[in-house]
Amino acid sequence: MMQHEEFAKSIGDRLEALNVCSSPDERSSVSEAVAASAPVDAPPSEGDLESVAEALVEYCDDISETDVKRLVFGAAFDAWGDDVAHITNNGIDSDEDSQGNSNGEVSPESDEDEAEEDGDFIGEGECELCERAIKLTRHHLIPKTTHARIKKKLWAASPVIESMHLLATEEKKAKGNAKVHQMRGERREELALRLDKILGTMDLSGLPETITNDTVREYLGRVANLCRRCHSMVHRVKTEMELATHYNTVDRLLECDEVVRFAKWANKQRPGLAAR
């Protein structure tokens, strides 16, 4: 029962992050209603989660079915953890899928060549999440489907980003003047709020110090080498925009409980024949 309640709560938290519902009451009602499609006293099956996703799609006209499935499967992982980890091999992101997208089809926002590049094996090495020696795929830390939007956001946030970097440099050089330190702290908070409003994050780390065509291209082109299982899982538990704005480095991915739990589980699994 407690896990089922956690499932509904996690769905609500994810809906809140996506600004889907107009009020907390509506969000709570929707999350509880769709969670009712899953069993109360046992971990859900893949079919159960598909039913939850289908119910949620009816409430979320402005979210793609793929992102709704990611939301539901991610919420299930929040609630049941390893008890539903096996679903990652058979759910919306198949471990045998040769494409990098969540349903094995090319996203309408990207072309076929990009999908193949993101999903193809690139060689053998150590997965940056589960640390297994295995065949690797290239995971774009800023998903290509978001590049156009993120590029616009970076240019819009350019003055704020440069001001924050400049302020950080000044703070490192500043002497122990309490009043000046307080003023700079207030200025930093003001800039961080503006950055969050434009870019969806307050975290300056990893962002270019100056926004130019070259620095934007370099920022958008960053990749991580992941095994197929971890690659699929990452795209399942987080939406493309969440990955682009909040989980766009390996360190940030490892701050996500779902990712850490799955990586620990995957670390104990033997690579299949196709992954060697």
DADAWO-V710461 format. One record per pair of residues at least 24 apart in sequence whose ideal C-beta (glycine too) atoms are under 6 Angstrom apart, sorted by sequence separation. I is the first residue (numbers start at 1). GAP is how many residues later the second one is. D is the distance in Angstrom with one decimal. If there is no record, write none. Layout:
i	gap	d
I	GAP	D
I	GAP	D
This chain:
i	gap	d
8	24	5.1
11	24	6.0
49	24	5.9
224	26	5.2
8	27	3.8
49	27	5.6
164	27	4.9
7	28	5.3
163	28	5.7
30	29	5.0
233	29	4.9
114	30	5.0
160	31	5.5
44	32	6.0
110	34	5.1
160	34	5.0
110	35	5.1
160	35	5.0
4	36	4.9
66	36	4.9
109	36	4.2
43	37	4.6
66	37	5.6
229	37	5.2
107	38	5.0
157	38	5.9
20	40	5.7
43	40	4.1
164	40	5.1
43	41	5.4
46	41	5.1
157	41	4.3
156	42	5.3
157	42	4.9
206	43	5.7
46	44	5.7
165	44	4.6
201	44	5.0
46	45	5.6
153	45	5.9
200	45	3.9
153	46	5.0
161	46	5.5
162	48	5.9
158	53	3.9
14	57	4.8
154	57	5.5
154	62	5.5
11	64	4.6
10	65	3.7
151	65	5.8
7	68	5.6
10	68	4.0
7	72	3.9
6	73	4.2
147	73	5.3
3	76	4.6
3	77	5.6
142	78	5.0
141	81	4.6
140	83	5.6
141	83	5.8
138	85	5.0
139	85	4.7
139	87	4.7
136	89	4.4
137	89	5.9
137	91	5.8
139	92	5.2
134	93	4.6
137	94	4.9
146	94	5.2
150	94	5.4
145	95	5.1
146	95	5.8
128	96	5.0
128	97	5.7
129	97	5.8
143	97	4.4
146	98	4.2
127	99	5.4
125	100	6.0
127	100	4.0
130	100	5.4
143	100	5.5
129	101	4.3
143	101	5.8
142	102	4.9
127	103	5.6
142	106	5.6
141	107	4.6
128	122	5.0
95	133	5.4
102	133	5.1
130	133	4.5
95	134	5.3
129	134	4.4
130	136	3.9
131	136	5.9
130	137	4.6
134	137	4.6
93	139	3.5
135	140	5.0
134	141	5.2
93	142	5.9
93	143	4.6
88	145	5.3
73	163	5.2
74	163	3.7
70	166	5.2
70	169	5.9
67	172	4.7
81	180	5.4
85	180	4.9
77	181	4.7
82	183	5.5
74	184	5.9
